[in-house]
Amino acid sequence: MEIQRQCFGQYEVLPAATEKVRESSMELFYESTRGGEKGITASQAILRGLAGDGGLYMPESIPQLGMTIEELAALNYQETAYAVMKQFLTDFTEEELRDCIARAYDEKFDTEEIAPLVKAGGVYFLELFHGKTIAFKDMALSILPHLMTVAARKNQVKNEIVILTATSGDTGKAAMAGFADVPGTRILVFYPKDGVSRVQELQMLTQKGANTSVVGILGNFDDAQTGVKRIFGDKEFEKELDGLGFQLSSANSINIGRLVPQIVYYVYAYAKLYANGEIRNGEKIHVAVPTGNFGNILAAYLAKRMGVPFDKLICASNDNRVLYDFFTTGEYDKNREFLLTTSPSMDILVSSNLERLLYLSCGRDAAKTKTIMEQLQTKGKYEITLDMKAFMADFTAGYARMDENAAKIRQLFDDTGYLIDPHTGVAAAVYGQYRGKTKDAKKTVIASTASPYKFSRSVVEAVLGKAEETDEFKLIDELRRLSGVAIPPAIEEIREAKILHDRTCRPEEMKETVRTILNASRGLA
């Protein structure tokens, strides 16, 4: 069986990037992709989440790593995180940032490497699911609460911070696990009631914490995400909440405090491959990412812009192939049937983080970006220019149908004994298509975004062709017998856990639901 774990902590030199290295002592400010805000500090951007004009915060320039790989060579994951994040979060002191990192990447991860690499089937799987909720969202949401509480202190925030988040399955649990009982915060999560796996749902519904609330939307993820954005843009509601002592912020990947920590594991992965003799210094490699909201692959792009020698960024979509169509045609069109698939966290038609790439691709033209996003809102589609499309040449795209996804999961397991979840399966299948079409044999890292135990029914069906059991936990036990891999504590702890949240609402009732929950927390219900 061809499975090798790359568990080394050494690094090598990244080639110098084309942009001038920014001195680390200089402060990096943020601006809205829609032009309404400039000169925003990192801590302010983290606190606000979404810019007041509806845009997303972007650094005024993309910094370089600022260190050679010789200097990085002895660093572990936590030290690598500091080396990367200090370039973006320049108004955090070294002590503040190192403390946030130490609190985030500790024993809650079940492997010392935090993000180990596994070689199987000729590619490298970057396992991003060793955190508390066994999905890649832990990589950023373990640190965001700490960044946010420091940011609140730095900006003399007196109100209670209310984290308002839409989730397609994993963000919600990871955010609640991070923010549960954090002083000065509350968290409200909206998720599509029939659009997540049973394990994902149970992880959310059993979440403890006096400051946590979960609401099932009688609609899809895009309904939830649109509703959250609408609430953020409601200035009258903002004033109302301020009067009650609340301030909204976001834990979605639109928050720059989510995006920056994701860059770290791509830097770490490349350097680890070099340290283990898998690649030469400066050798270009591909990265394949299962992509719904575009944040995870955008982090890989930013790592490349910082100096990591990535070649193609392979954007892998499921049957909801909106990003594949966009990169292929230059037209983004959400006016299509919304499909529920075996990779539910990617069942998305509005990829919010794409706005950041659009902004860069048109030369940081905020007016142009704003017009494009208004077209998406009013018409459900937009088309980019040829120059913008040329700017995105780093990306290539593909999609995998559910049957292709299942076939790839089964093939990899049969050939190597290595088991992947259906989101990672999408990326593996799309990479296989790319390799077959181009004959491009460059070494490739695949972002492995969730434990197969989180989607046990789909994985068992993929491996065996069917799943006789209907009970989710009997399927998990069957998967344990198949794989020989221990069931993660995150799964075991929800077997008998009590349901603590049972609220649902329609998309048009979201604001009133937020009002009701927050009033109740003040004893005003």
C-alpha positions as CSV (number, residue, x, y, z in Angstrom):
1,M,0.0,0.0,0.0
2,E,1.4,3.4,-1.0
3,I,0.7,5.5,2.1
4,Q,3.5,7.6,3.7
5,R,3.0,10.2,6.4
6,Q,5.3,13.2,6.1
7,C,5.8,14.2,9.7
8,F,8.8,16.5,9.5
9,G,9.1,20.1,10.7
10,Q,12.0,21.3,8.5
11,Y,11.7,23.9,5.7
12,E,13.7,25.2,2.7
13,V,14.1,28.4,0.9
14,L,11.2,29.8,-1.0
15,P,12.2,31.7,-4.2
16,A,12.0,35.5,-4.0
17,A,8.7,36.8,-5.2
18,T,8.2,39.6,-7.7
19,E,6.8,42.1,-5.2
20,K,9.2,44.0,-3.0
21,V,9.4,42.6,0.5
22,R,7.5,44.8,3.0
23,E,9.4,45.6,6.1
24,S,7.7,43.9,9.0
25,S,7.9,47.0,11.1
26,M,5.5,48.8,8.7
27,E,1.8,48.6,9.4
28,L,-0.3,46.9,6.8
29,F,-3.8,48.5,6.4
30,Y,-6.9,47.0,4.9
31,E,-9.4,48.4,2.4
32,S,-12.9,47.4,1.2
33,T,-13.2,45.7,-2.2
34,R,-16.0,48.1,-2.9
35,G,-14.2,51.3,-2.1
36,G,-16.0,52.6,0.9
37,E,-13.3,52.0,3.5
38,K,-9.5,52.5,3.5
39,G,-6.8,52.6,6.2
40,I,-8.5,50.0,8.4
41,T,-6.2,48.1,10.8
42,A,-6.1,44.4,10.9
43,S,-7.8,44.3,14.3
44,Q,-10.6,46.6,13.1
45,A,-11.1,44.4,10.0
46,I,-11.3,41.3,12.1
47,L,-13.8,42.9,14.5
48,R,-16.0,44.2,11.7
49,G,-15.9,41.1,9.5
50,L,-17.7,42.7,6.6
51,A,-17.0,46.2,5.5
52,G,-19.8,48.8,5.9
53,D,-20.3,49.1,2.1
54,G,-20.9,45.3,1.8
55,G,-17.4,44.7,0.5
56,L,-14.7,42.4,1.9
57,Y,-11.5,43.6,3.5
58,M,-8.2,43.1,1.6
59,P,-4.7,44.1,2.6
60,E,-3.5,47.2,0.7
61,S,-0.7,45.0,-0.6
62,I,0.2,41.3,-0.4
63,P,3.2,40.9,1.9
64,Q,6.1,38.6,1.3
65,L,7.2,35.9,3.7
66,G,10.2,38.1,4.7
67,M,12.3,35.1,5.8
68,T,14.4,32.6,3.9
69,I,13.7,28.9,4.3
70,E,17.0,28.6,6.1
71,E,15.5,30.8,8.8
72,L,12.2,28.9,8.6
73,A,13.9,25.5,8.6
74,A,13.6,24.8,12.4
75,L,10.1,26.1,12.9
76,N,7.1,24.0,13.9
77,Y,3.5,24.7,12.9
78,Q,3.0,27.3,15.6
79,E,6.2,29.2,14.7
80,T,5.3,29.0,11.0
81,A,1.9,30.5,11.8
82,Y,3.6,33.4,13.5
83,A,6.0,33.9,10.6
84,V,3.1,34.2,8.2
85,M,0.5,35.9,10.3
86,K,2.7,38.7,11.6
87,Q,3.0,39.9,8.0
88,F,-0.8,40.5,7.8
89,L,-1.7,41.3,11.4
90,T,0.7,44.1,12.0
91,D,-1.1,46.0,14.7
92,F,-0.9,42.9,17.0
93,T,2.2,42.8,19.2
94,E,4.5,39.8,19.0
95,E,3.3,38.7,22.5
96,E,-0.4,39.0,21.5
97,L,0.0,37.1,18.3
98,R,2.1,34.3,19.8
99,D,-0.3,33.9,22.6
100,C,-3.3,33.6,20.2
101,I,-1.4,31.0,18.2
102,A,-0.4,29.0,21.3
103,R,-4.0,28.9,22.6
104,A,-5.3,27.8,19.2
105,Y,-2.8,25.1,18.1
106,D,-2.5,23.0,21.3
107,E,-3.6,19.7,22.5
108,K,-7.1,20.1,21.0
109,F,-5.4,18.8,17.8
110,D,-4.8,15.1,17.8
111,T,-1.5,15.2,16.0
112,E,1.6,17.1,16.9
113,E,2.1,18.2,13.3
114,I,-1.3,20.0,13.3
115,A,-1.6,19.5,9.5
116,P,0.2,16.3,8.5
117,L,0.8,15.2,4.9
118,V,0.0,11.7,3.8
119,K,1.3,10.3,0.5
120,A,-1.2,8.0,-1.1
121,G,-1.9,7.1,-4.7
122,G,1.0,9.3,-6.0
123,V,-0.2,12.5,-4.4
124,Y,0.1,14.2,-1.1
125,F,-3.0,14.7,1.1
126,L,-2.7,17.7,3.4
127,E,-4.9,16.5,6.3
128,L,-6.6,19.5,7.7
129,F,-9.1,17.7,9.9
130,H,-7.2,16.9,13.1
131,G,-8.8,19.6,15.2
132,K,-11.7,19.4,17.6
133,T,-14.5,19.2,15.0
134,I,-12.6,17.1,12.4
135,A,-12.8,19.5,9.5
136,F,-10.5,22.1,8.0
137,K,-12.5,25.0,9.5
138,D,-10.8,24.2,12.8
139,M,-7.5,25.5,11.3
140,A,-8.8,29.0,11.3
141,L,-11.6,29.0,13.8
142,S,-9.4,27.7,16.6
143,I,-7.6,31.0,16.5
144,L,-10.3,33.5,15.4
145,P,-11.9,33.8,18.9
146,H,-8.5,34.7,20.4
147,L,-7.7,37.2,17.6
148,M,-11.1,38.7,18.1
149,T,-11.0,39.2,21.8
150,V,-7.5,40.8,21.5
151,A,-8.9,43.0,18.7
152,A,-11.8,44.0,20.9
153,R,-9.5,45.0,23.7
154,K,-7.2,46.9,21.4
155,N,-10.1,48.9,20.0
156,Q,-11.8,49.5,23.4
157,V,-15.0,47.7,22.4
158,K,-17.5,47.9,25.2
159,N,-20.4,46.0,23.5
160,E,-20.8,42.3,23.6
161,I,-19.6,40.9,20.2
162,V,-22.2,38.8,18.4
163,I,-20.8,36.4,15.9
164,L,-23.4,35.9,13.2
165,T,-22.5,33.1,10.8
166,A,-24.0,31.0,8.0
167,T,-22.6,27.5,7.6
168,S,-22.8,24.8,4.9
169,G,-21.9,22.3,7.6
170,D,-18.5,22.7,9.2
171,T,-18.0,26.4,9.9
172,G,-20.9,26.4,12.4
173,K,-19.6,23.7,14.7
174,A,-16.0,24.9,14.5
175,A,-17.0,28.5,15.2
176,M,-19.2,27.4,18.1
177,A,-16.5,25.2,19.6
178,G,-14.1,28.2,19.4
179,F,-16.4,30.8,20.8
180,A,-18.3,28.7,23.4
181,D,-18.3,30.6,26.7
182,V,-15.7,33.0,25.5
183,P,-16.3,36.1,27.7
184,G,-17.8,39.1,25.9
185,T,-19.1,37.1,22.9
186,R,-22.2,35.4,21.7
187,I,-22.5,33.2,18.5
188,L,-25.5,32.6,16.3
189,V,-25.3,30.0,13.6
190,F,-27.7,29.5,10.7
191,Y,-27.5,26.3,8.7
192,P,-29.6,24.7,5.9
193,K,-31.9,22.3,7.8
194,D,-31.8,19.6,5.2
195,G,-28.5,20.4,3.6
196,V,-25.9,19.0,6.0
197,S,-24.9,15.5,7.1
198,R,-26.5,14.0,10.2
199,V,-23.1,14.1,12.0
200,Q,-22.6,17.7,11.0
201,E,-26.1,18.6,12.3
202,L,-25.7,16.7,15.6
203,Q,-22.3,18.3,16.2
204,M,-24.1,21.7,16.1
205,L,-27.3,20.8,17.9
206,T,-25.5,19.3,20.8
207,Q,-23.0,22.2,21.2
208,K,-22.7,23.4,24.8
209,G,-22.1,27.0,25.9
210,A,-24.5,29.5,27.4
211,N,-23.6,32.0,24.6
212,T,-24.3,29.6,21.6
213,S,-27.4,29.5,19.4
214,V,-28.1,27.4,16.3
215,V,-31.0,27.9,13.9
216,G,-32.0,25.6,11.0
217,I,-33.0,27.5,7.9
218,L,-35.9,26.0,5.8
219,G,-33.9,26.7,2.7
220,N,-30.3,26.2,1.3
221,F,-26.9,27.6,2.3
222,D,-27.2,30.4,-0.1
223,D,-30.4,31.5,1.6
224,A,-28.6,31.5,4.9
225,Q,-25.6,33.3,3.6
226,T,-27.7,35.9,1.8
227,G,-29.7,36.5,5.0
228,V,-26.6,37.0,7.1
229,K,-25.2,39.5,4.7
230,R,-28.5,41.3,4.6
231,I,-28.5,41.6,8.4
232,F,-25.0,43.0,8.3
233,G,-26.0,45.6,5.8
234,D,-29.1,46.7,7.9
235,K,-27.9,50.0,9.5
236,E,-31.2,50.5,11.5
237,F,-30.8,47.0,13.0
238,E,-27.2,47.8,13.8
239,K,-28.3,50.9,15.8
240,E,-31.0,48.8,17.5
241,L,-28.4,46.2,18.6
242,D,-26.0,48.9,19.7
243,G,-28.7,50.2,22.0
244,L,-28.9,46.7,23.5
245,G,-25.1,46.6,23.9
246,F,-24.4,44.3,21.0
247,Q,-22.0,44.5,18.0
248,L,-22.2,42.1,15.1
249,S,-19.2,40.4,13.6
250,S,-18.6,37.3,11.4
251,A,-16.8,34.0,11.7
252,N,-17.4,33.2,8.0
253,S,-14.5,33.0,5.6
254,I,-15.4,36.6,4.6
255,N,-13.6,37.6,7.8
256,I,-9.9,38.3,7.1
257,G,-9.2,36.7,10.5
258,R,-10.3,33.4,8.9
259,L,-8.5,33.8,5.7
260,V,-5.0,34.7,7.0
261,P,-4.6,31.5,9.2
262,Q,-5.5,29.4,6.2
263,I,-2.4,30.6,4.3
264,V,-0.2,29.1,7.0
265,Y,-0.9,25.4,6.2
266,Y,0.0,25.9,2.5
267,V,3.4,27.4,3.5
268,Y,3.9,24.6,6.0
269,A,3.0,21.9,3.5
270,Y,5.4,23.0,0.8
271,A,8.3,23.3,3.2
272,K,7.5,20.0,4.8
273,L,7.7,18.3,1.4
274,Y,11.1,19.8,0.8
275,A,12.3,18.8,4.3
276,N,11.4,15.2,3.6
277,G,13.2,15.1,0.3
278,E,10.0,14.9,-1.7
279,I,10.7,18.0,-3.7
280,R,13.7,20.1,-4.7
281,N,14.2,23.6,-3.4
282,G,12.1,25.9,-5.5
283,E,10.4,23.0,-7.4
284,K,6.9,24.0,-8.5
285,I,4.0,21.9,-7.4
286,H,0.2,21.9,-7.9
287,V,-2.4,22.3,-5.2
288,A,-5.9,20.9,-5.6
289,V,-8.7,22.2,-3.4
290,P,-12.3,21.2,-3.0
291,T,-14.0,24.5,-3.4
292,G,-17.4,26.0,-2.5
293,N,-17.0,29.4,-1.0
294,F,-13.6,29.9,-2.5
295,G,-11.8,30.9,0.7
296,N,-9.6,27.8,1.0
297,I,-8.2,28.0,-2.5
298,L,-7.8,31.8,-2.2
299,A,-5.5,31.1,0.8
300,A,-3.4,28.9,-1.5
301,Y,-3.3,31.7,-4.0
302,L,-2.2,34.2,-1.4
303,A,0.5,31.8,-0.2
304,K,1.7,31.7,-3.8
305,R,1.7,35.5,-4.0
306,M,3.8,35.5,-0.8
307,G,6.5,33.4,-2.5
308,V,5.5,29.8,-2.2
309,P,6.3,28.1,-5.6
310,F,2.9,26.7,-6.4
311,D,2.1,26.2,-10.1
312,K,-1.5,25.5,-10.9
313,L,-4.3,26.0,-8.3
314,I,-6.8,23.4,-9.2
315,C,-10.3,24.5,-8.2
316,A,-12.5,21.4,-7.7
317,S,-16.3,21.7,-7.8
318,N,-19.0,19.2,-7.3
319,D,-22.2,18.9,-9.4
320,N,-22.9,22.6,-8.4
321,R,-20.3,23.6,-10.9
322,V,-20.7,27.3,-10.8
323,L,-16.9,27.9,-10.2
324,Y,-15.9,25.5,-13.0
325,D,-18.2,27.3,-15.4
326,F,-16.8,30.7,-14.2
327,F,-13.2,29.8,-14.8
328,T,-14.0,28.1,-18.1
329,T,-16.2,30.8,-19.6
330,G,-15.5,34.0,-17.6
331,E,-19.2,34.2,-16.7
332,Y,-20.5,33.7,-13.2
333,D,-24.2,32.6,-13.2
334,K,-26.0,31.5,-10.1
335,N,-29.3,31.1,-12.0
336,R,-29.3,27.3,-12.0
337,E,-30.8,24.4,-10.1
338,F,-29.3,24.0,-6.6
339,L,-28.3,20.4,-6.2
340,L,-27.9,18.5,-2.9
341,T,-24.8,16.2,-3.1
342,T,-22.7,13.9,-1.1
343,S,-20.3,16.8,-0.5
344,P,-22.7,19.2,1.2
345,S,-20.2,21.7,2.4
346,M,-19.6,22.5,-1.3
347,D,-23.3,22.9,-2.2
348,I,-22.9,26.6,-2.8
349,L,-23.9,28.8,-5.7
350,V,-22.6,32.1,-4.4
351,S,-18.9,31.9,-3.6
352,S,-18.4,35.0,-1.4
353,N,-14.6,35.0,-1.3
354,L,-14.3,35.1,-5.1
355,E,-15.0,38.9,-4.7
356,R,-11.4,39.2,-3.4
357,L,-9.9,37.7,-6.5
358,L,-12.2,39.8,-8.7
359,Y,-10.9,42.9,-6.9
360,L,-7.3,41.9,-7.5
361,S,-7.9,40.9,-11.1
362,C,-9.3,44.3,-12.1
363,G,-6.3,46.2,-10.6
364,R,-8.1,46.9,-7.3
365,D,-10.7,48.9,-9.1
366,A,-13.3,49.1,-6.3
367,A,-15.9,50.7,-8.5
368,K,-15.6,47.9,-11.0
369,T,-15.8,45.3,-8.2
370,K,-18.9,47.0,-6.8
371,T,-20.6,47.0,-10.2
372,I,-19.9,43.3,-10.7
373,M,-21.3,42.4,-7.2
374,E,-24.4,44.5,-7.9
375,Q,-24.9,42.6,-11.1
376,L,-24.7,39.3,-9.2
377,Q,-27.3,40.6,-6.7
378,T,-29.8,42.0,-9.2
379,K,-29.3,39.7,-12.2
380,G,-27.7,36.6,-10.6
381,K,-24.8,36.8,-13.0
382,Y,-21.9,38.8,-14.3
383,E,-19.1,38.4,-16.9
384,I,-15.5,39.4,-16.4
385,T,-13.2,41.0,-19.0
386,L,-10.5,39.1,-20.9
387,D,-7.8,41.0,-18.9
388,M,-9.4,39.8,-15.7
389,K,-9.6,36.2,-17.0
390,A,-6.0,36.4,-18.0
391,F,-5.0,37.6,-14.5
392,M,-6.6,34.3,-13.1
393,A,-4.3,32.1,-15.2
394,D,-2.9,30.6,-12.0
395,F,-6.3,28.8,-11.6
396,T,-7.6,25.8,-13.5
397,A,-10.9,24.2,-12.8
398,G,-12.8,21.0,-13.0
399,Y,-15.8,19.3,-11.5
400,A,-16.7,15.8,-10.4
401,R,-20.2,14.2,-10.4
402,M,-21.3,12.2,-7.4
403,D,-20.6,8.9,-9.1
404,E,-17.1,10.1,-10.1
405,N,-16.5,11.2,-6.6
406,A,-17.6,7.8,-5.2
407,A,-15.5,5.9,-7.7
408,K,-12.3,7.9,-6.8
409,I,-12.9,7.2,-3.0
410,R,-13.3,3.5,-3.8
411,Q,-10.3,3.3,-6.1
412,L,-8.0,5.1,-3.7
413,F,-9.1,2.8,-0.8
414,D,-8.8,-0.4,-3.0
415,D,-5.4,0.6,-4.2
416,T,-3.8,2.0,-1.1
417,G,-6.1,1.4,1.9
418,Y,-6.3,5.2,2.4
419,L,-9.8,6.6,3.0
420,I,-10.9,10.1,2.2
421,D,-14.2,12.0,2.7
422,P,-16.5,13.1,-0.2
423,H,-15.1,16.6,-0.3
424,T,-11.5,15.5,-0.6
425,G,-12.9,12.9,-3.1
426,V,-14.1,15.7,-5.4
427,A,-10.6,17.3,-5.4
428,A,-8.9,13.9,-6.0
429,A,-11.3,13.1,-8.9
430,V,-10.8,16.5,-10.5
431,Y,-7.0,16.2,-10.1
432,G,-7.2,12.9,-11.8
433,Q,-9.1,14.5,-14.7
434,Y,-6.5,17.2,-14.9
435,R,-3.6,14.8,-14.9
436,G,-5.2,12.6,-17.5
437,K,-6.0,15.5,-19.8
438,T,-2.7,17.5,-19.6
439,K,-0.3,14.7,-18.8
440,D,1.2,17.2,-16.3
441,A,3.1,15.0,-13.8
442,K,4.1,17.8,-11.3
443,K,3.8,16.7,-7.7
444,T,0.5,17.7,-6.2
445,V,-0.9,18.5,-2.8
446,I,-4.6,17.8,-2.3
447,A,-6.3,19.7,0.6
448,S,-8.1,17.0,2.6
449,T,-10.8,19.0,4.3
450,A,-12.7,16.6,6.6
451,S,-12.5,13.2,8.3
452,P,-14.3,10.4,6.4
453,Y,-16.1,9.8,9.7
454,K,-18.0,13.0,9.3
455,F,-19.7,11.6,6.2
456,S,-19.8,8.0,7.0
457,R,-22.9,7.1,4.9
458,S,-21.4,8.5,1.7
459,V,-18.0,6.9,2.3
460,V,-19.4,3.5,3.1
461,E,-21.6,3.6,0.0
462,A,-18.6,4.6,-2.0
463,V,-16.5,1.8,-0.8
464,L,-19.1,-1.0,-0.6
465,G,-21.5,0.2,-3.3
466,K,-24.3,0.4,-0.8
467,A,-25.0,1.0,2.9
468,E,-27.5,-1.5,4.4
469,E,-27.6,0.3,7.8
470,T,-29.8,3.3,8.3
471,D,-28.5,4.2,11.7
472,E,-25.7,6.8,11.4
473,F,-23.6,5.5,14.2
474,K,-23.8,1.9,13.1
475,L,-22.4,3.1,9.8
476,I,-19.6,4.8,11.7
477,D,-18.8,1.5,13.4
478,E,-18.8,-0.2,10.0
479,L,-16.4,2.4,8.7
480,R,-14.2,1.8,11.6
481,R,-14.1,-1.9,10.7
482,L,-13.4,-1.1,7.0
483,S,-10.6,1.4,7.6
484,G,-8.9,0.3,10.8
485,V,-8.7,4.0,11.8
486,A,-9.9,4.9,15.2
487,I,-13.2,6.8,15.5
488,P,-12.4,10.4,16.4
489,P,-13.5,11.7,19.8
490,A,-15.5,14.4,18.1
491,I,-17.8,11.6,16.8
492,E,-17.9,9.5,20.0
493,E,-18.9,12.5,22.1
494,I,-22.1,13.1,20.1
495,R,-23.4,9.5,20.2
496,E,-25.4,10.1,23.4
497,A,-25.2,13.8,23.6
498,K,-28.4,15.8,24.4
499,I,-30.0,18.0,21.8
500,L,-29.6,21.5,23.1
501,H,-30.8,23.5,20.1
502,D,-34.0,22.9,18.1
503,R,-35.0,26.3,16.6
504,T,-35.8,26.7,12.9
505,C,-37.0,29.6,10.8
506,R,-37.6,30.6,7.2
507,P,-35.0,32.8,5.4
508,E,-37.2,35.9,5.7
509,E,-37.5,35.4,9.4
510,M,-33.7,35.5,10.1
511,K,-33.5,39.1,11.4
512,E,-36.5,38.6,13.7
513,T,-34.9,35.4,15.0
514,V,-31.7,37.2,15.8
515,R,-33.7,39.9,17.6
516,T,-35.6,37.3,19.6
517,I,-32.5,35.4,20.7
518,L,-30.6,38.5,21.7
519,N,-33.5,40.0,23.5
520,A,-33.9,36.8,25.4
521,S,-30.2,37.0,26.4
522,R,-31.0,40.4,28.0
523,G,-34.1,39.1,29.6
524,L,-36.3,41.1,27.3
525,A,-38.2,38.3,25.6
